[in-house]
Amino acid sequence: MPHPGPGTGPRPRVVVTESLNDAGVRRLRAAADVVFLDKSLPEARQRATLLDAEVIVSQIHPVDSGLIAAAPRLRAIAKHGVGVDNIDVAAATARGIPVLFAPGANAASVAEHTLAAALAVARRFGELDAAVRRRDFSVRQDLHQLDLEGRTIAVLGYGNTGRRVLGLAHAALGMRGIAYDRFPQQPEALPPGSRYTDSLEEALRGADVVTVHLPLTPQTRGLVGRDQLALLPRGGIVVNVGRGGVVDEYALADALRGGHLFGAAVDVFTTEPPLPDNPLLAPDLRTLLTPHVGGLGGSASVAIAHMLADDILTVLQGGTPSHVVTPDYRSPAPPAVSPTG
């Protein structure tokens, strides 16, 4: 259906499914009605709110093909971050709807979280905090911790975040790096003492710490499973800040329980929030679990909000946005859309 041009007709509606920094909200409210999805409402009413949106801003809320097909006013979908596995990009593209994202905006935040999580696992901060709270100082008498200085870190996915992780690890702890990526890297792009490989097996065999920064795609789903974890030297640490489905959670739990791994930090899960039977929630595992917050540092939230606001406002004004997952989204002929799905 046709959309009113700038300054005509009702104000467009932007629906935010989780959160968006006030810096972006203020800018959007100058040109649109910004509505935050009320998760306390019944699902039918939540869906009705989404169906009336011209723009949906989502962190982890699913924007599937059914929703896209049933939202007749939808003009853009904005991902609060980078990974778009919760959005049916193909369905959006078939409608000629751009999927906006914020590449690089939270790379520094995720990198800091990654290194902090690796250190927290190596020094067993979670267990030690719990021991002090129960007034047990005896835990310090026979404590096995790991030092990360001079060790080797394998970074799976050498994009914006992976580069920052390896740079921080080298600068702060003198760690040597193995950068795993499908696309070759120039040697000067790596810190001294680090190397690039396109072999996952080579990266895992040589690593004391493995950090995962890969998107979830058909090629990466289950990429790090039982056989791959077995390649790690005994006593290794795994940090997953990419996507939950990239690492087999059952295999990771077994590797921890069997003592092959020293510990793991997990910020992303196959299902979010994790279901009660998720194996990584077991109390006997040395895990540091966080609720997908690696990229939500203060400066990152502001940067993401501004980047998304720029592109959302451009779309609402009839222009071409700058940060689009599929730049050719206008190529397909939009099919007829039924408002009832």
C-alpha positions as CSV (number, residue, x, y, z in Angstrom):
1,M,0.0,0.0,0.0
2,P,1.3,3.5,-0.6
3,H,2.9,5.4,2.2
4,P,2.4,9.1,2.9
5,G,5.4,11.3,2.0
6,P,7.3,13.4,4.6
7,G,5.0,15.9,6.3
8,T,1.8,14.3,5.1
9,G,-0.7,11.9,6.6
10,P,-0.4,10.2,10.0
11,R,3.0,9.9,11.7
12,P,4.8,6.6,11.0
13,R,5.0,4.1,13.8
14,V,8.3,2.6,15.0
15,V,7.9,-0.4,17.3
16,V,10.9,-1.3,19.5
17,T,10.7,-4.9,20.7
18,E,13.3,-4.7,23.5
19,S,15.3,-1.5,24.0
20,L,16.9,1.4,22.2
21,N,19.1,4.1,23.7
22,D,17.4,7.4,24.4
23,A,19.8,9.1,22.0
24,G,18.1,7.3,19.1
25,V,14.6,7.4,20.6
26,R,14.7,11.2,20.8
27,R,15.8,11.5,17.2
28,L,13.1,9.1,16.0
29,R,10.3,10.8,18.0
30,A,10.9,14.0,16.1
31,A,9.5,12.2,13.0
32,A,7.6,9.2,14.2
33,D,5.6,7.6,17.0
34,V,8.0,5.3,18.9
35,V,6.2,2.5,20.7
36,F,8.0,0.0,23.0
37,L,6.5,-3.5,22.8
38,D,4.8,-4.4,26.1
39,K,5.8,-8.0,26.8
40,S,3.3,-8.2,29.6
41,L,0.5,-8.2,27.0
42,P,-1.0,-11.4,25.6
43,E,0.9,-12.5,22.5
44,A,-2.1,-11.6,20.2
45,R,-2.0,-8.0,21.3
46,Q,1.8,-7.9,21.0
47,R,1.5,-9.2,17.5
48,A,-1.2,-6.6,16.7
49,T,1.2,-3.9,17.7
50,L,3.9,-5.3,15.4
51,L,1.5,-5.7,12.5
52,D,0.8,-1.9,12.6
53,A,4.5,-1.0,12.5
54,E,6.2,0.8,9.6
55,V,9.6,0.0,11.3
56,I,10.4,-2.8,13.7
57,V,13.6,-2.5,15.8
58,S,14.5,-5.9,17.3
59,Q,17.4,-7.2,19.4
60,I,16.4,-10.9,19.8
61,H,12.6,-10.8,19.2
62,P,11.9,-13.0,16.1
63,V,10.7,-11.2,13.0
64,D,9.7,-14.2,10.9
65,S,8.2,-14.6,7.4
66,G,4.6,-14.7,8.8
67,L,5.0,-11.5,10.6
68,I,6.6,-9.8,7.6
69,A,3.9,-11.0,5.3
70,A,1.1,-9.9,7.6
71,A,2.4,-6.4,8.3
72,P,1.1,-4.3,5.3
73,R,2.7,-1.0,6.4
74,L,6.2,-2.4,7.1
75,R,8.9,-0.4,5.5
76,A,12.1,-1.5,7.3
77,I,13.4,-3.9,10.0
78,A,16.2,-2.7,12.1
79,K,18.5,-5.1,14.0
80,H,19.8,-3.7,17.3
81,G,23.3,-5.1,16.6
82,V,24.8,-7.2,13.9
83,G,23.6,-10.8,13.9
84,V,20.3,-11.2,12.0
85,D,19.5,-14.8,12.6
86,N,16.3,-13.8,14.4
87,I,15.1,-12.0,11.2
88,D,13.9,-13.7,8.0
89,V,16.1,-11.6,5.7
90,A,14.9,-13.5,2.6
91,A,11.2,-12.8,3.4
92,A,12.0,-9.1,3.9
93,T,14.0,-8.9,0.7
94,A,11.1,-10.6,-1.2
95,R,8.9,-7.7,0.0
96,G,11.5,-5.1,-1.0
97,I,12.0,-4.3,2.7
98,P,15.5,-3.3,3.9
99,V,17.0,-5.1,6.9
100,L,19.1,-2.5,8.7
101,F,21.9,-3.3,11.1
102,A,24.8,-1.6,12.9
103,P,28.1,-3.2,11.8
104,G,31.0,-2.3,14.0
105,A,29.0,-0.2,16.4
106,N,29.4,-2.5,19.3
107,A,32.7,-4.2,18.4
108,A,34.7,-2.6,21.2
109,S,32.0,-3.5,23.8
110,V,31.9,-7.1,22.7
111,A,35.7,-7.3,22.7
112,E,36.0,-6.0,26.2
113,H,33.3,-8.4,27.4
114,T,35.1,-11.3,25.6
115,L,38.4,-10.7,27.3
116,A,36.9,-10.0,30.7
117,A,34.9,-13.2,30.5
118,A,38.0,-15.2,29.6
119,L,39.8,-13.7,32.5
120,A,36.9,-14.3,34.9
121,V,36.8,-18.0,34.0
122,A,40.5,-18.4,34.2
123,R,40.6,-16.8,37.6
124,R,37.4,-18.5,38.7
125,F,35.8,-15.2,39.9
126,G,32.2,-16.6,39.9
127,E,33.2,-19.5,42.2
128,L,35.3,-17.3,44.5
129,D,32.6,-14.7,44.8
130,A,30.1,-17.4,45.9
131,A,32.7,-18.8,48.4
132,V,33.2,-15.4,50.1
133,R,29.5,-14.8,50.3
134,R,29.1,-18.1,52.2
135,R,32.1,-17.1,54.4
136,D,34.3,-19.8,53.0
137,F,37.9,-18.5,52.8
138,S,39.4,-22.0,52.8
139,V,38.8,-22.2,49.1
140,R,42.0,-20.2,48.6
141,Q,44.2,-22.9,50.1
142,D,44.1,-25.3,47.2
143,L,43.0,-23.1,44.3
144,H,43.8,-23.9,40.7
145,Q,43.6,-20.8,38.5
146,L,45.0,-20.1,35.0
147,D,47.2,-17.3,33.9
148,L,46.5,-16.1,30.4
149,E,49.7,-14.1,29.8
150,G,51.7,-15.5,26.9
151,R,49.1,-18.1,26.0
152,T,47.5,-18.6,22.6
153,I,44.0,-17.4,21.8
154,A,42.1,-18.6,18.7
155,V,39.6,-16.1,17.4
156,L,36.9,-17.7,15.3
157,G,35.6,-15.0,13.0
158,Y,38.1,-12.3,12.3
159,G,35.8,-9.4,11.6
160,N,35.4,-6.1,13.5
161,T,35.0,-7.8,16.9
162,G,37.6,-10.5,16.3
163,R,40.3,-8.0,15.4
164,R,39.6,-6.0,18.5
165,V,39.7,-9.1,20.7
166,L,43.0,-10.3,19.3
167,G,44.5,-6.7,19.6
168,L,43.4,-6.4,23.2
169,A,44.6,-9.9,24.2
170,H,48.0,-9.2,22.6
171,A,48.4,-5.7,24.0
172,A,47.2,-6.5,27.6
173,L,48.5,-10.0,28.1
174,G,51.0,-10.7,25.4
175,M,48.9,-13.5,24.0
176,R,49.7,-15.0,20.7
177,G,46.8,-15.3,18.3
178,I,45.3,-17.6,15.7
179,A,42.8,-15.8,13.5
180,Y,40.3,-18.3,11.9
181,D,38.3,-16.9,9.0
182,R,37.1,-18.1,5.6
183,F,38.6,-15.1,4.0
184,P,42.4,-14.6,3.9
185,Q,43.8,-11.7,6.0
186,Q,46.8,-9.6,5.2
187,P,49.7,-10.4,7.5
188,E,50.0,-6.8,8.6
189,A,46.4,-7.0,9.9
190,L,47.5,-9.4,12.6
191,P,49.3,-8.5,15.9
192,P,53.0,-9.6,16.1
193,G,53.3,-13.3,16.8
194,S,49.9,-14.1,15.5
195,R,48.9,-16.0,12.4
196,Y,45.9,-16.6,10.1
197,T,44.3,-19.9,9.2
198,D,41.3,-21.0,7.2
199,S,41.4,-24.4,9.0
200,L,39.2,-24.7,12.0
201,E,41.0,-27.8,13.1
202,E,44.4,-26.0,13.1
203,A,42.9,-23.1,15.1
204,L,41.5,-25.4,17.8
205,R,44.5,-27.6,18.1
206,G,46.8,-24.7,18.9
207,A,44.6,-22.7,21.3
208,D,44.5,-22.3,25.1
209,V,41.5,-20.0,24.7
210,V,38.9,-20.0,21.9
211,T,36.6,-17.1,21.4
212,V,33.6,-17.4,19.0
213,H,32.5,-14.4,17.0
214,L,30.7,-16.1,14.0
215,P,27.2,-15.3,12.8
216,L,24.7,-18.1,12.8
217,T,24.2,-19.4,9.2
218,P,23.5,-22.8,7.7
219,Q,27.3,-23.1,7.3
220,T,28.1,-22.3,10.9
221,R,25.3,-24.0,12.8
222,G,26.8,-26.6,15.0
223,L,30.3,-25.8,13.7
224,V,31.9,-26.3,17.1
225,G,30.7,-29.7,18.2
226,R,32.0,-32.7,20.1
227,D,34.8,-33.6,17.6
228,Q,36.0,-30.0,17.4
229,L,36.1,-29.5,21.2
230,A,38.1,-32.6,21.5
231,L,40.8,-31.0,19.4
232,L,41.5,-28.4,22.0
233,P,44.4,-29.0,24.4
234,R,43.2,-30.3,27.8
235,G,42.4,-27.4,30.1
236,G,41.2,-24.9,27.5
237,I,38.6,-22.2,27.8
238,V,35.8,-21.5,25.4
239,V,34.1,-18.1,25.2
240,N,31.0,-17.8,22.9
241,V,29.8,-14.3,22.2
242,G,28.8,-15.0,18.6
243,R,25.6,-17.0,18.4
244,G,24.4,-19.9,20.5
245,G,23.8,-22.3,17.6
246,V,27.4,-22.1,16.5
247,V,28.5,-24.1,19.5
248,D,26.8,-27.4,20.4
249,E,25.7,-26.8,24.0
250,Y,25.4,-30.5,24.9
251,A,28.9,-31.2,23.6
252,L,30.3,-28.1,25.5
253,A,28.6,-29.3,28.7
254,D,30.1,-32.8,28.3
255,A,33.5,-31.4,27.6
256,L,33.3,-29.3,30.8
257,R,31.9,-32.1,32.9
258,G,34.5,-34.6,31.7
259,G,37.3,-32.2,32.6
260,H,38.6,-31.7,29.1
261,L,37.9,-28.0,29.3
262,F,38.9,-25.8,32.3
263,G,35.8,-23.6,31.8
264,A,33.5,-21.7,29.5
265,A,31.9,-18.3,29.3
266,V,28.6,-18.1,27.3
267,D,26.8,-14.9,26.4
268,V,24.5,-16.4,23.7
269,F,22.3,-19.4,23.6
270,T,20.5,-21.5,21.0
271,T,17.2,-20.4,22.5
272,E,17.1,-17.1,24.4
273,P,16.3,-17.0,27.2
274,P,17.8,-20.5,27.7
275,L,15.2,-23.2,28.4
276,P,15.2,-24.8,31.9
277,D,16.8,-28.0,30.5
278,N,19.7,-26.2,28.8
279,P,22.7,-28.3,29.7
280,L,24.9,-25.3,30.4
281,L,22.7,-24.3,33.4
282,A,23.8,-27.4,35.4
283,P,25.3,-26.2,38.7
284,D,28.3,-28.6,38.5
285,L,29.8,-26.9,35.5
286,R,32.5,-24.2,35.6
287,T,30.5,-21.7,33.4
288,L,30.1,-18.0,33.4
289,L,26.7,-17.3,31.9
290,T,25.5,-13.8,30.8
291,P,22.2,-12.8,29.1
292,H,23.4,-11.7,25.6
293,V,24.9,-8.4,26.9
294,G,28.3,-8.4,25.4
295,G,27.4,-5.6,22.9
296,L,25.4,-3.5,25.3
297,G,28.1,-1.4,26.8
298,G,27.1,2.3,27.3
299,S,29.0,3.8,24.4
300,A,28.0,0.9,22.1
301,S,24.3,1.4,22.9
302,V,24.6,5.1,21.9
303,A,26.5,4.3,18.7
304,I,24.0,1.6,17.7
305,A,21.0,3.9,18.4
306,H,22.5,6.7,16.3
307,M,23.4,4.4,13.4
308,L,19.9,2.9,13.3
309,A,18.2,6.2,13.7
310,D,20.2,7.6,10.7
311,D,19.0,4.8,8.5
312,I,15.4,4.6,9.9
313,L,14.9,8.3,9.3
314,T,16.4,8.0,5.8
315,V,13.9,5.2,5.0
316,L,10.9,7.2,6.4
317,Q,12.0,10.1,4.2
318,G,12.1,7.9,1.1
319,G,15.9,7.7,0.8
320,T,18.4,4.9,0.6
321,P,19.8,3.7,4.0
322,S,23.6,3.2,4.4
323,H,23.8,0.0,6.5
324,V,21.6,-2.7,4.9
325,V,22.2,-6.5,5.2
326,T,21.1,-7.0,1.6
327,P,21.8,-3.8,-0.5
328,D,19.9,-5.2,-3.4
329,Y,16.6,-5.4,-1.4
330,R,14.9,-3.3,-4.0
331,S,15.5,-5.7,-6.8
332,P,12.8,-8.3,-6.2
333,A,9.3,-7.3,-7.2
334,P,7.2,-7.1,-4.0
335,P,4.4,-9.6,-3.9
336,A,0.8,-8.9,-3.0
337,V,0.5,-8.8,0.8
338,S,-2.5,-9.8,2.8
339,P,-3.0,-7.8,6.1
340,T,-4.3,-11.0,7.7
341,G,-1.3,-13.1,6.7
